Amino acid sequence: MAAVALLATAAAVPVEAGLRYRFAFEDGRTGTVWVDGARCRTEFAPAEAAEAAEAATAVEAGKALYDLRLDDGERRLYVDSTGETYWNVSEHGVLPVRERSSLPFVVIAGGAPRAVLEPSVQVTEEDYAEPVAGLPTRKFVIRIRYLLEHEFPAEVVRATVSGIWLLWTTAALEGRPCGVDPGALPTGLPEIDALLEHELAKIPGFPVMRQLSVTHRIHRGTSTTGLETLTLDGFETVDPPRSLFAVPAGYRHQAPVFSGPGVEERVLPGGEDATP
């Protein structure tokens, strides 16, 4: 697979043109993303994975080192190399643990809040933005705030959630990241997610980095603060082989249940494309 590094001085490269890049969270989650048209392969490296270059070579050689997510714009398949199984994230609505946010958007046990009140999202741009991954950027500040009400038999518990989100984007790439996106952050609250999506759509450029701080403060109670940093780098134009976007031979479909295995005995033929 030939690869050409993306230079800051190059014309904007469409994401659909064939691209490979790395991602890293500050908590140690790392991996690689391959893009080919509407197809997307997101690899979550295990903690004991080798360096990125060695791991990428191993995957191309057919070794199952990663948990994968395969997207085609319609379906999202999660492939577990440990159990040699896969499931359709779009169908079952369950994200792999590696993709779930630990930020305290909702932290009171007992289900969904009774009400989400006074939602606010404000976006401003800073005058200076440092380069990220060798690319010129623009830097935006997103301020989030809302109130939550949880109803329990003896009382109504209220909490305030506030966050500051720093987002760096570049004009060197066109489109949006697939797989892991610094410019998308579902909170699990439809009211807040819709407002965030509306405001984030106004921000130009391809997101390459975010730093986020979220505080959940229970009125007359405790406070919890979560921090997160996500960076994309190592952008290269590539011509990925079709095999990268297929479920490995012999893997079984298994719904993401927690009370038992519930395995559906169906095996994909070797090399069959995971996407329709």
C-alpha positions as CSV (number, residue, x, y, z in Angstrom):
1,M,0.0,0.0,0.0
2,A,1.6,3.2,-1.1
3,A,1.2,6.2,1.2
4,V,1.9,9.8,0.8
5,A,2.1,12.2,3.8
6,L,-0.3,15.1,3.7
7,L,1.6,18.4,3.7
8,A,0.3,21.6,5.2
9,T,1.0,23.4,1.9
10,A,-1.0,20.9,-0.3
11,A,-4.5,21.7,-1.7
12,A,-7.4,20.5,0.4
13,V,-7.7,16.7,0.2
14,P,-11.3,15.2,0.2
15,V,-11.6,12.6,2.9
16,E,-13.2,10.3,0.3
17,A,-10.1,10.2,-1.7
18,G,-8.4,7.5,0.4
19,L,-6.9,8.5,3.7
20,R,-5.2,7.0,6.7
21,Y,-4.6,8.7,10.0
22,R,-4.1,8.0,13.7
23,F,-6.1,9.0,16.7
24,A,-5.2,9.2,20.4
25,F,-7.1,10.0,23.6
26,E,-5.3,11.2,26.7
27,D,-6.5,8.1,28.6
28,G,-4.4,5.8,26.4
29,R,-7.0,4.8,23.8
30,T,-5.3,4.9,20.4
31,G,-5.9,3.5,16.9
32,T,-5.9,4.1,13.2
33,V,-8.6,5.0,10.7
34,W,-8.7,4.1,7.0
35,V,-11.1,5.8,4.6
36,D,-12.0,4.7,1.1
37,G,-15.0,6.5,-0.4
38,A,-18.0,5.8,1.9
39,R,-16.1,3.0,3.7
40,C,-14.4,3.6,7.0
41,R,-12.3,1.2,9.1
42,T,-11.6,2.3,12.7
43,E,-9.1,0.2,14.6
44,F,-8.9,0.4,18.4
45,A,-5.4,-0.7,19.4
46,P,-5.2,-2.9,22.6
47,A,-3.2,-1.6,25.4
48,E,-0.3,-3.9,24.6
49,A,-0.2,-3.0,20.9
50,A,3.1,-2.3,19.2
51,E,4.1,1.1,17.8
52,A,1.6,2.4,15.2
53,A,3.7,1.7,12.1
54,E,4.4,-1.9,13.2
55,A,0.7,-2.5,14.1
56,A,-0.4,-1.2,10.7
57,T,1.9,-3.6,9.0
58,A,0.6,-6.5,11.0
59,V,-3.0,-5.7,10.1
60,E,-2.1,-5.5,6.4
61,A,-0.5,-8.9,6.8
62,G,-3.9,-10.3,8.0
63,K,-3.2,-10.6,11.8
64,A,-6.1,-9.8,14.1
65,L,-4.6,-7.3,16.5
66,Y,-7.5,-4.9,16.9
67,D,-11.1,-4.3,17.8
68,L,-12.6,-2.8,14.6
69,R,-15.5,-0.7,13.6
70,L,-16.5,-0.8,9.9
71,D,-18.8,1.9,8.4
72,D,-20.3,2.2,5.0
73,G,-22.6,5.2,5.7
74,E,-25.6,2.9,6.4
75,R,-24.3,0.2,8.8
76,R,-21.7,0.2,11.5
77,L,-20.2,-3.1,12.4
78,Y,-18.1,-3.7,15.5
79,V,-15.7,-6.5,15.1
80,D,-14.2,-8.1,18.3
81,S,-10.9,-9.8,17.5
82,T,-10.7,-11.3,21.0
83,G,-14.0,-13.3,20.7
84,E,-14.0,-13.5,16.9
85,T,-17.5,-12.0,16.8
86,Y,-19.2,-8.9,15.3
87,W,-22.4,-7.0,15.7
88,N,-24.3,-4.2,13.9
89,V,-24.0,-1.1,16.1
90,S,-26.7,0.7,14.0
91,E,-29.2,-2.2,14.6
92,H,-28.5,-2.8,18.3
93,G,-27.7,0.8,19.4
94,V,-24.9,-0.3,21.7
95,L,-21.5,1.3,21.5
96,P,-18.4,-0.6,22.3
97,V,-16.9,0.3,25.7
98,R,-13.9,1.9,23.9
99,E,-16.2,4.4,22.3
100,R,-18.3,5.4,25.3
101,S,-17.6,8.8,26.8
102,S,-16.8,8.9,30.5
103,L,-17.5,12.6,30.7
104,P,-20.2,13.5,33.4
105,F,-23.0,14.7,31.1
106,V,-25.4,12.6,33.2
107,V,-24.1,11.0,36.4
108,I,-27.1,10.5,38.7
109,A,-28.1,6.9,38.9
110,G,-31.7,6.1,38.2
111,G,-32.3,6.5,34.5
112,A,-32.9,9.5,32.3
113,P,-33.5,12.9,33.9
114,R,-37.1,14.1,34.2
115,A,-36.2,17.4,32.6
116,V,-33.4,19.2,30.8
117,L,-33.7,22.9,31.4
118,E,-32.1,26.1,30.2
119,P,-29.8,24.6,27.6
120,S,-27.1,26.9,26.2
121,V,-24.3,26.5,23.6
122,Q,-22.1,29.4,22.7
123,V,-19.4,29.3,20.0
124,T,-16.5,31.8,19.6
125,E,-13.3,31.8,17.7
126,E,-9.9,32.7,19.2
127,D,-7.5,35.0,17.3
128,Y,-4.6,32.6,17.2
129,A,-4.5,28.8,16.7
130,E,-1.3,26.8,16.9
131,P,-0.7,24.1,14.2
132,V,-1.9,20.5,14.9
133,A,-0.3,17.5,13.3
134,G,1.7,19.9,11.2
135,L,-1.4,21.5,9.7
136,P,-2.6,25.1,9.9
137,T,-5.7,25.4,12.1
138,R,-8.5,27.6,13.4
139,K,-9.4,27.4,17.1
140,F,-13.0,27.5,18.4
141,V,-14.3,27.7,22.0
142,I,-17.7,26.0,22.7
143,R,-19.3,26.7,26.0
144,I,-22.1,24.3,27.1
145,R,-24.5,24.7,30.1
146,Y,-27.8,23.1,31.1
147,L,-29.7,22.0,34.2
148,L,-31.0,18.5,35.0
149,E,-33.8,17.4,37.2
150,H,-34.1,13.8,38.4
151,E,-37.2,12.7,40.3
152,F,-36.9,10.2,43.1
153,P,-39.7,9.0,45.5
154,A,-38.6,11.4,48.3
155,E,-37.2,14.4,46.4
156,V,-36.3,16.0,43.1
157,V,-32.5,16.2,42.6
158,R,-31.2,19.1,40.5
159,A,-27.8,19.4,38.9
160,T,-25.9,21.9,36.7
161,V,-23.7,20.7,33.9
162,S,-21.2,23.1,32.4
163,G,-18.4,22.5,29.9
164,I,-15.7,24.2,27.9
165,W,-14.8,22.6,24.6
166,L,-11.7,23.7,22.6
167,L,-11.9,22.6,19.0
168,W,-9.1,22.9,16.3
169,T,-10.1,22.6,12.6
170,T,-8.0,22.7,9.4
171,A,-8.7,23.7,5.8
172,A,-6.2,21.2,4.6
173,L,-8.8,18.4,4.5
174,E,-12.4,18.5,3.2
175,G,-15.3,16.7,4.7
176,R,-15.6,15.2,8.2
177,P,-13.6,12.6,10.1
178,C,-15.1,9.1,10.1
179,G,-14.9,6.7,13.0
180,V,-13.5,9.0,15.7
181,D,-14.5,12.7,15.3
182,P,-13.2,15.5,17.5
183,G,-16.0,17.6,16.3
184,A,-18.8,15.3,17.5
185,L,-19.6,14.5,21.1
186,P,-23.0,12.9,21.9
187,T,-24.1,13.6,25.4
188,G,-26.9,11.1,25.5
189,L,-29.4,13.9,26.0
190,P,-31.5,14.6,22.8
191,E,-32.1,18.2,23.7
192,I,-28.4,19.0,24.1
193,D,-27.3,16.9,21.2
194,A,-29.6,18.6,18.8
195,L,-28.5,22.1,20.0
196,L,-24.8,21.1,19.8
197,E,-25.2,19.6,16.3
198,H,-26.9,22.8,15.1
199,E,-24.1,25.1,16.4
200,L,-21.2,22.8,15.4
201,A,-22.5,22.7,11.8
202,K,-21.5,26.4,11.6
203,I,-17.9,25.7,12.4
204,P,-15.8,25.5,9.2
205,G,-12.9,23.1,8.5
206,F,-12.0,19.5,9.3
207,P,-11.8,18.8,13.1
208,V,-8.3,17.5,14.2
209,M,-8.2,18.1,17.9
210,R,-10.4,18.8,20.9
211,Q,-9.8,19.5,24.6
212,L,-12.9,19.3,26.8
213,S,-13.7,19.9,30.5
214,V,-17.1,19.0,31.8
215,T,-18.4,19.6,35.4
216,H,-21.5,18.1,36.9
217,R,-22.5,19.8,40.1
218,I,-25.4,18.5,42.2
219,H,-27.2,21.3,44.0
220,R,-26.3,21.1,47.7
221,G,-24.2,18.1,46.8
222,T,-21.0,16.9,45.2
223,S,-19.3,17.9,42.0
224,T,-17.7,15.7,39.4
225,T,-15.3,17.0,36.6
226,G,-14.2,15.0,33.6
227,L,-11.4,16.0,31.2
228,E,-10.7,14.7,27.7
229,T,-8.3,15.3,24.9
230,L,-8.6,13.7,21.4
231,T,-6.0,14.3,18.6
232,L,-5.9,13.2,15.0
233,D,-2.5,13.1,13.3
234,G,-0.3,11.2,10.8
235,F,-2.5,12.0,7.8
236,E,-1.6,10.2,4.6
237,T,-3.3,9.7,1.3
238,V,-3.5,5.9,0.6
239,D,-5.1,3.3,-1.7
240,P,-6.3,0.8,0.9
241,P,-7.0,-2.8,-0.2
242,R,-10.7,-3.9,-0.2
243,S,-9.8,-6.6,2.4
244,L,-9.4,-3.9,5.1
245,F,-13.2,-3.3,5.0
246,A,-14.3,-7.0,5.4
247,V,-15.2,-9.0,8.5
248,P,-12.4,-11.7,8.9
249,A,-13.3,-15.2,7.8
250,G,-14.9,-17.3,10.5
251,Y,-16.2,-14.5,12.7
252,R,-19.7,-15.0,14.1
253,H,-22.5,-12.5,14.5
254,Q,-23.2,-12.0,18.2
255,A,-25.7,-9.5,19.5
256,P,-24.3,-7.3,22.3
257,V,-26.1,-8.9,25.3
258,F,-24.8,-8.8,28.8
259,S,-26.7,-11.7,30.5
260,G,-25.3,-14.4,28.2
261,P,-23.6,-15.1,24.9
262,G,-26.7,-15.4,22.7
263,V,-24.6,-16.3,19.7
264,E,-26.3,-16.5,16.3
265,E,-24.5,-19.3,14.4
266,R,-23.8,-17.6,11.1
267,V,-20.4,-17.4,9.6
268,L,-19.3,-15.0,6.9
269,P,-17.4,-16.6,4.0
270,G,-13.7,-15.7,3.9
271,G,-13.1,-12.2,2.5
272,E,-16.8,-11.3,2.1
273,D,-17.3,-7.6,2.2
274,A,-18.8,-6.5,5.5
275,T,-20.8,-3.8,3.8
276,P,-23.7,-4.3,1.4
